[in-house]
Amino acid sequence: MVGNFFRRQINDLARSRNTLENALKSFRLVCVVLCLLIIPNLNVLLKMNETYLHRILIRDVCDVDGKDVVFHTKNKRALSIAFPDGTCEFTSGVPFPGGVDSDGVLIASYPASGMRLTWMHVEGLTEIIVGDDFDCADPDLDREGIIKTQYPHIEGIWSWGDNMRDVAYLIRNPRFAIPSYHSMISEIWYAHDCETAISYQDNLFSMQPAVENWTKWRDYRFHEELDLWRWHIDFWMGNGTKYWMDFDYERNGQYPFAWLPEVNKTRDLNCLYQNIDCVPKLVIAYEYITDPILGPAEMNKLAKLLENRVGYSVIEEAARPCIFNATVLNSPHKVDSTRGILNLYNFTHPQLKDMTDMIKGVKAKYSSDPWVDSSAAQDLCTYLELYIGDIDQEIIDIETTNQYPPTSAPNEDYTRVLKTWYQSIGRGDRYGKAKVQAMSGYWPKVAHLYDDDT
């Protein structure tokens, strides 16, 4: 009886062991099948990059060597996620880590040309938060990876040293960019110092300036801002064409300095001696990026410039249209596309005429030698033609309806009022004699430019 009992127990254990072994074999088989299904889709699911282990890209790799399947997690950066069914998921970005080797890319534009929307899409493509040349940030911050700038406009500084390698240029119709720029500086109370700018920075993309202030600023700054819009293009397309005088540390052209005539323009030393090719590799347009049809292809131009570069990964091309739409819907950064609405912030008829004439001149320049074989110049001219058509149509509409935007009569009293107002907001006396005299190392170099009684 006892022997039969033990034999039954042994047989039960044997059957249990066989059942367990069969279960393990089935588990292994399931894991192998899963790997065979997953491996072909890994490149669809996640952008692979085995080289730069300092980033955090989550990647699951099946390792079948006769043992149980092992899933390894690599220490790389997480990209926005593209699923095999064609859907995707936007992933918020992280700052580019300091001290990491990278082929830096600079995105340059005249202020308020849609840079915020552009870097939101870059974040969706790369999960990198685009850095800023904002001069109120930590001066010891190493600006690396991807940086946005308004340099050489007064609102930008060359803050990245020699960390950048290539440039992408972002352009926007000046009929909208200039009013949007005014909206931006009005939101931070026309700040000309870091304390004021930081104290009002939460107002950005949330307020509308008084139309009266816009009109004053427009009439006082119109021609200079129009020139700066044009010269900003010339600076980058011309590989650093310098339009400001030596010692004009803000590149602002105010007294005692002046803008350089064309024959006296030289090259910015930064473009000569820093480790960067200042000529844009491509030009993209805000008007295309905001278009749901043209936008994905426009951002893909920038994605192609970023992909296969040292330091970061870009989600695969097949997923980029989906990520474009996911970014628009899910990015946490606020964008107010109405900040430059021209129903409120318009231009006078003569100003529009000057604007379209200027753009036609810029288009003629970049349609000829030495830019005829440049794809960036060709795209630039395509966008300029779009702007010419828009502004010319606005001129026709004004003339047809006889509804001319109101403007004050040009006279000395009005000019004096504008100058006084501009100085009252702290932007009209950037090189005041008393201020400059306090700069002991700087004053001897520029003292001869000031009148004795200034």
C-alpha positions as CSV (number, residue, x, y, z in Angstrom):
1,M,0.0,0.0,0.0
2,V,2.8,2.4,1.0
3,G,4.7,1.5,-2.2
4,N,1.7,2.2,-4.3
5,F,1.2,5.5,-2.6
6,F,4.7,6.6,-3.3
7,R,4.6,5.4,-6.9
8,R,1.4,7.5,-7.4
9,Q,3.1,10.5,-5.8
10,I,6.2,10.0,-8.1
11,N,4.0,9.7,-11.2
12,D,2.0,12.9,-10.2
13,L,5.3,14.8,-9.7
14,A,6.5,13.5,-13.1
15,R,3.3,14.6,-14.8
16,S,3.5,18.0,-13.0
17,R,7.2,18.4,-14.2
18,N,6.2,17.5,-17.7
19,T,3.4,20.0,-17.6
20,L,5.8,22.7,-16.2
21,E,8.4,21.9,-18.9
22,N,5.7,22.1,-21.6
23,A,4.5,25.4,-20.2
24,L,8.1,26.8,-20.2
25,K,8.6,25.6,-23.8
26,S,5.3,27.3,-24.8
27,F,6.4,30.5,-23.1
28,R,9.7,30.4,-24.9
29,L,7.9,29.8,-28.2
30,V,5.5,32.7,-27.5
31,C,8.5,35.0,-26.7
32,V,10.3,34.0,-29.9
33,V,7.2,34.6,-31.9
34,L,6.7,38.0,-30.3
35,C,10.3,38.9,-31.1
36,L,9.8,37.9,-34.7
37,L,6.8,40.2,-34.8
38,I,8.4,43.1,-33.0
39,I,11.8,43.2,-34.6
40,P,10.6,44.1,-38.1
41,N,8.6,47.0,-36.6
42,L,11.2,48.4,-34.2
43,N,12.3,50.9,-36.8
44,V,8.7,52.0,-37.2
45,L,8.1,52.2,-33.5
46,L,11.3,54.0,-32.5
47,K,14.1,55.8,-34.2
48,M,17.2,53.7,-33.5
49,N,20.6,55.2,-32.9
50,E,23.2,52.9,-31.2
51,T,26.0,55.5,-31.2
52,Y,25.2,58.1,-28.7
53,L,24.4,56.5,-25.4
54,H,24.3,59.8,-23.5
55,R,20.7,60.4,-24.7
56,I,17.7,58.5,-23.3
57,L,16.0,56.6,-26.1
58,I,13.9,53.7,-24.8
59,R,14.3,50.7,-27.0
60,D,13.3,47.1,-26.4
61,V,15.6,44.5,-28.0
62,C,14.8,40.7,-28.0
63,D,17.8,38.5,-27.4
64,V,17.1,34.8,-28.2
65,D,20.1,32.6,-27.5
66,G,18.5,29.4,-26.3
67,K,17.7,30.9,-22.9
68,D,14.7,32.9,-21.9
69,V,14.0,36.1,-23.9
70,V,15.7,39.1,-22.3
71,F,14.5,42.7,-22.8
72,H,17.3,45.3,-22.6
73,T,16.6,49.0,-22.0
74,K,19.3,51.3,-23.5
75,N,20.1,54.6,-21.9
76,K,19.0,56.9,-24.7
77,R,16.3,59.6,-25.0
78,A,12.6,58.9,-25.7
79,L,11.2,60.2,-29.0
80,S,7.6,60.9,-29.9
81,I,6.0,57.5,-30.5
82,A,4.9,56.2,-33.9
83,F,2.6,53.2,-33.8
84,P,2.4,50.5,-36.6
85,D,-1.2,51.5,-37.4
86,G,-0.1,55.0,-38.5
87,T,-1.1,56.8,-35.3
88,C,1.4,58.6,-33.1
89,E,1.9,60.2,-29.7
90,F,3.5,63.6,-29.0
91,T,6.2,63.5,-26.3
92,S,7.3,66.6,-24.5
93,G,10.9,67.6,-24.8
94,V,13.8,67.9,-22.4
95,P,16.7,70.4,-22.4
96,F,19.7,69.4,-24.4
97,P,22.3,68.1,-22.0
98,G,25.4,70.3,-21.5
99,G,28.8,69.2,-22.4
100,V,27.7,66.7,-25.1
101,D,29.2,66.6,-28.5
102,S,26.7,67.7,-31.2
103,D,26.5,69.2,-34.6
104,G,24.6,72.3,-33.5
105,V,21.9,73.8,-35.6
106,L,20.9,77.4,-35.4
107,I,17.4,78.6,-36.4
108,A,17.5,82.3,-37.2
109,S,14.7,84.7,-37.8
110,Y,13.6,88.3,-37.5
111,P,11.7,88.7,-34.2
112,A,8.1,87.3,-34.1
113,S,8.4,85.4,-37.3
114,G,6.8,82.2,-35.9
115,M,9.8,80.9,-34.0
116,R,7.8,79.6,-31.1
117,L,5.6,77.4,-33.4
118,T,8.7,76.2,-35.2
119,W,10.5,75.1,-32.1
120,M,7.3,73.4,-30.9
121,H,7.4,71.2,-34.0
122,V,11.2,70.6,-33.5
123,E,10.4,69.4,-30.0
124,G,7.8,66.9,-31.4
125,L,10.3,65.6,-34.0
126,T,13.3,65.3,-31.7
127,E,12.1,65.7,-28.1
128,I,14.7,68.4,-27.7
129,I,13.7,71.7,-26.2
130,V,15.2,74.3,-28.5
131,G,17.5,76.7,-26.6
132,D,17.3,80.5,-26.6
133,D,19.9,83.3,-27.1
134,F,17.9,85.3,-24.6
135,D,20.5,87.5,-22.9
136,C,18.7,87.5,-19.6
137,A,19.3,83.7,-19.1
138,D,22.2,82.3,-17.1
139,P,25.3,83.8,-18.8
140,D,27.2,80.6,-17.9
141,L,24.7,78.4,-19.7
142,D,26.4,76.4,-22.5
143,R,24.0,76.8,-25.4
144,E,24.2,73.6,-27.4
145,G,22.1,71.4,-29.6
146,I,19.5,73.4,-31.4
147,I,19.3,77.2,-30.7
148,K,16.9,79.8,-31.9
149,T,18.0,83.4,-32.4
150,Q,17.0,86.8,-33.7
151,Y,20.7,87.9,-34.0
152,P,21.8,90.3,-35.4
153,H,18.6,92.2,-34.6
154,I,18.8,94.0,-31.3
155,E,16.5,91.3,-29.7
156,G,19.2,88.7,-30.2
157,I,22.8,88.1,-29.1
158,W,25.5,85.7,-30.3
159,S,25.4,83.6,-27.1
160,W,26.4,80.2,-28.4
161,G,30.1,80.8,-29.1
162,D,31.3,78.2,-31.6
163,N,28.8,75.5,-30.7
164,M,26.7,75.8,-33.8
165,R,27.6,74.3,-37.2
166,D,24.7,75.1,-39.6
167,V,21.8,77.5,-40.0
168,A,18.2,77.2,-40.9
169,Y,16.4,80.5,-41.7
170,L,12.7,81.1,-40.8
171,I,10.9,83.9,-42.7
172,R,7.5,85.6,-42.3
173,N,5.6,88.2,-44.2
174,P,6.7,91.6,-42.7
175,R,3.1,92.8,-42.9
176,F,2.5,90.4,-40.0
177,A,5.9,89.9,-38.5
178,I,6.4,93.6,-37.7
179,P,3.1,94.1,-35.8
180,S,3.7,90.8,-34.0
181,Y,7.1,92.0,-33.0
182,H,5.6,95.1,-31.5
183,S,3.0,93.0,-29.7
184,M,5.8,90.9,-28.2
185,I,7.8,93.8,-26.8
186,S,4.6,95.6,-25.6
187,E,3.7,92.5,-23.6
188,I,7.0,92.8,-21.6
189,W,6.4,96.6,-21.3
190,Y,9.0,97.5,-23.9
191,A,11.7,96.1,-21.7
192,H,15.3,97.1,-22.3
193,D,16.7,95.5,-19.1
194,C,16.5,92.0,-17.8
195,E,14.7,92.9,-14.6
196,T,11.7,94.3,-16.5
197,A,11.7,91.6,-19.1
198,I,11.6,88.8,-16.6
199,S,9.0,90.5,-14.4
200,Y,6.6,90.7,-17.4
201,Q,7.5,87.5,-19.3
202,D,4.3,85.7,-18.1
203,N,2.4,88.2,-20.3
204,L,3.8,86.8,-23.5
205,F,1.2,85.5,-25.9
206,S,-1.6,86.7,-23.6
207,M,-2.1,90.4,-24.3
208,Q,-2.9,92.8,-27.0
209,P,-1.2,96.2,-27.1
210,A,-3.1,99.5,-27.2
211,V,-3.7,100.5,-30.9
212,E,-2.5,103.9,-30.0
213,N,0.9,102.5,-28.9
214,W,1.1,100.4,-32.1
215,T,0.4,103.5,-34.2
216,K,3.1,105.5,-32.5
217,W,5.6,102.7,-32.6
218,R,4.8,101.9,-36.3
219,D,5.1,105.5,-37.4
220,Y,8.4,106.1,-35.5
221,R,10.0,102.7,-36.3
222,F,8.5,101.7,-39.6
223,H,11.4,102.4,-42.0
224,E,14.1,101.1,-39.6
225,E,12.2,97.9,-38.9
226,L,11.6,97.4,-42.6
227,D,15.3,97.8,-43.2
228,L,16.1,95.5,-40.3
229,W,13.8,92.8,-41.7
230,R,15.6,93.1,-45.1
231,W,19.1,93.3,-43.6
232,H,18.4,90.3,-41.4
233,I,17.9,88.2,-44.6
234,D,21.0,89.8,-46.1
235,F,23.1,89.1,-43.0
236,W,22.5,85.3,-43.2
237,M,22.2,84.9,-46.9
238,G,25.4,86.9,-47.3
239,N,27.3,84.8,-44.8
240,G,27.4,87.5,-42.1
241,T,26.9,90.8,-43.9
242,K,27.4,93.5,-41.3
243,Y,25.2,96.6,-41.5
244,W,26.1,98.3,-38.2
245,M,29.1,100.4,-37.2
246,D,32.0,99.1,-35.1
247,F,31.4,99.6,-31.3
248,D,27.6,99.7,-31.9
249,Y,27.2,97.0,-29.3
250,E,23.5,96.7,-29.7
251,R,23.5,96.9,-33.5
252,N,20.8,99.4,-33.2
253,G,21.9,102.3,-35.4
254,Q,20.9,105.0,-32.9
255,Y,22.9,108.2,-32.3
256,P,25.8,108.5,-32.2
257,F,26.0,105.5,-34.5
258,A,24.4,105.1,-38.0
259,W,23.7,102.3,-40.4
260,L,26.5,101.4,-42.8
261,P,26.0,102.3,-46.5
262,E,26.1,99.3,-48.8
263,V,29.6,100.0,-50.0
264,N,31.0,100.0,-46.5
265,K,29.4,96.7,-45.3
266,T,31.8,94.0,-44.2
267,R,31.4,90.6,-42.6
268,D,30.6,89.9,-39.0
269,L,33.7,88.5,-37.2
270,N,31.5,85.8,-35.7
271,C,30.8,84.3,-39.1
272,L,34.5,84.6,-40.0
273,Y,36.0,83.0,-36.9
274,Q,33.4,80.9,-35.2
275,N,32.9,77.3,-36.2
276,I,29.7,77.9,-38.2
277,D,28.6,78.2,-41.8
278,C,26.4,81.3,-41.6
279,V,24.8,80.7,-45.0
280,P,21.4,78.9,-44.4
281,K,21.2,75.4,-45.5
282,L,17.5,75.9,-46.0
283,V,14.7,78.5,-45.7
284,I,11.3,77.8,-44.2
285,A,8.2,80.0,-44.1
286,Y,5.9,80.6,-41.2
287,E,2.9,80.8,-43.6
288,Y,3.7,77.2,-44.8
289,I,4.2,75.8,-41.3
290,T,0.8,77.1,-40.2
291,D,-0.9,75.5,-43.2
292,P,-2.3,72.0,-42.4
293,I,-1.5,70.8,-45.9
294,L,1.9,72.5,-46.5
295,G,3.0,72.3,-42.9
296,P,4.2,68.7,-42.6
297,A,6.4,69.0,-45.8
298,E,7.8,72.3,-44.6
299,M,8.8,70.9,-41.2
300,N,10.2,67.8,-43.0
301,K,12.8,70.1,-44.7
302,L,14.0,71.0,-41.2
303,A,13.8,67.4,-40.0
304,K,16.1,66.3,-42.9
305,L,18.6,68.9,-41.8
306,L,18.5,67.5,-38.3
307,E,18.6,63.8,-38.9
308,N,21.8,61.8,-38.9
309,R,23.6,64.5,-37.0
310,V,25.8,64.0,-33.9
311,G,23.9,64.4,-30.7
312,Y,20.2,63.8,-31.4
313,S,17.7,61.6,-33.1
314,V,14.7,62.5,-35.3
315,I,11.6,60.4,-35.6
316,E,11.4,58.4,-38.8
317,E,10.1,60.2,-41.9
318,A,7.0,58.1,-42.3
319,A,5.7,59.3,-38.9
320,R,6.5,63.0,-39.3
321,P,3.1,64.1,-40.8
322,C,1.3,62.4,-37.9
323,I,3.7,64.0,-35.4
324,F,3.1,67.4,-37.0
325,N,-0.6,67.1,-36.3
326,A,0.0,65.6,-32.8
327,T,2.2,68.6,-31.9
328,V,-0.4,71.1,-33.0
329,L,-3.0,69.3,-30.8
330,N,-0.9,68.4,-27.8
331,S,2.0,70.8,-27.3
332,P,1.8,72.4,-23.9
333,H,3.3,75.7,-25.1
334,K,0.7,78.4,-25.8
335,V,0.6,80.2,-29.1
336,D,-1.6,83.2,-29.9
337,S,-1.9,83.4,-33.6
338,T,-4.0,86.6,-33.3
339,R,-1.3,88.8,-31.8
340,G,-0.7,90.6,-35.1
341,I,-4.2,90.8,-36.4
342,L,-4.2,93.6,-39.0
343,N,-7.8,94.6,-38.4
344,L,-6.3,96.4,-35.4
345,Y,-2.6,96.7,-36.3
346,N,-2.5,97.8,-39.9
347,F,-0.2,99.9,-42.1
348,T,-0.9,103.1,-44.0
349,H,-1.3,103.0,-47.8
350,P,2.2,104.6,-48.3
351,Q,3.8,102.2,-45.9
352,L,2.3,99.2,-47.7
353,K,3.7,100.6,-51.0
354,D,7.1,101.0,-49.5
355,M,6.9,97.4,-48.1
356,T,6.0,95.8,-51.3
357,D,8.7,97.8,-53.2
358,M,11.3,96.6,-50.6
359,I,10.3,93.0,-51.0
360,K,10.4,93.1,-54.8
361,G,13.9,94.4,-54.5
362,V,14.9,91.6,-52.2
363,K,13.4,89.0,-54.5
364,A,15.2,90.5,-57.5
365,K,18.5,90.3,-55.6
366,Y,18.2,86.6,-54.6
367,S,16.9,85.7,-58.0
368,S,20.2,86.6,-59.6
369,D,23.9,85.7,-59.3
370,P,25.4,84.4,-57.1
371,W,22.2,82.8,-55.7
372,V,20.6,81.3,-58.8
373,D,21.8,77.8,-58.0
374,S,21.0,78.0,-54.3
375,S,17.9,75.9,-53.3
376,A,17.6,78.1,-50.2
377,A,17.5,81.3,-52.3
378,Q,14.9,79.7,-54.6
379,D,12.7,78.9,-51.7
380,L,13.2,82.3,-50.3
381,C,12.1,83.9,-53.6
382,T,9.0,81.6,-53.6
383,Y,8.0,83.0,-50.2
384,L,8.8,86.6,-51.2
385,E,6.5,86.3,-54.2
386,L,3.7,85.1,-51.9
387,Y,4.3,88.2,-49.7
388,I,4.3,90.5,-52.7
389,G,0.9,89.1,-53.9
390,D,-0.5,89.5,-50.4
391,I,0.6,93.1,-49.9
392,D,-0.3,94.2,-53.4
393,Q,-3.8,92.8,-52.9
394,E,-4.1,94.7,-49.7
395,I,-3.2,97.9,-51.6
396,I,-5.8,97.1,-54.2
397,D,-8.5,96.5,-51.6
398,I,-7.7,99.9,-49.9
399,E,-7.8,101.7,-53.2
400,T,-10.9,99.9,-54.4
401,T,-12.9,100.5,-51.2
402,N,-11.4,103.9,-50.6
403,Q,-10.9,102.9,-46.9
404,Y,-7.5,104.2,-46.1
405,P,-6.1,103.4,-42.7
406,P,-6.0,106.5,-40.5
407,T,-2.7,108.2,-40.0
408,S,-1.5,111.5,-38.5
409,A,-0.2,114.1,-40.9
410,P,3.6,114.1,-41.1
411,N,4.9,117.2,-39.4
412,E,7.6,118.3,-37.0
413,D,5.3,118.3,-34.0
414,Y,4.1,114.8,-34.6
415,T,7.7,113.6,-35.1
416,R,8.7,115.2,-31.8
417,V,5.8,113.5,-30.0
418,L,6.8,110.2,-31.4
419,K,10.4,110.7,-30.3
420,T,9.4,111.7,-26.8
421,W,7.1,108.7,-26.5
422,Y,9.8,106.3,-27.7
423,Q,12.3,107.7,-25.2
424,S,9.7,107.5,-22.4
425,I,9.5,103.7,-22.9
426,G,13.2,103.4,-22.6
427,R,14.0,102.5,-26.2
428,G,15.0,105.9,-27.6
429,D,18.2,106.7,-25.8
430,R,20.1,103.4,-25.7
431,Y,23.5,105.2,-26.1
432,G,22.8,108.2,-23.8
433,K,26.1,110.1,-23.2
434,A,25.9,109.8,-19.4
435,K,25.3,106.0,-19.7
436,V,28.2,105.5,-22.1
437,Q,30.6,107.7,-20.1
438,A,30.1,105.3,-17.1
439,M,31.5,102.5,-19.3
440,S,35.1,103.2,-18.5
441,G,36.6,100.7,-21.0
442,Y,34.2,101.6,-23.7
443,W,33.8,105.4,-23.5
444,P,37.3,106.3,-24.8
445,K,36.7,104.3,-28.0
446,V,33.4,106.2,-28.9
447,A,33.8,109.6,-27.2
448,H,34.8,111.3,-30.5
449,L,31.3,110.4,-31.9
450,Y,29.5,112.5,-29.4
451,D,28.9,116.3,-29.7
452,D,30.4,118.2,-26.9
453,D,27.0,119.5,-25.8
454,T,25.2,116.2,-26.2
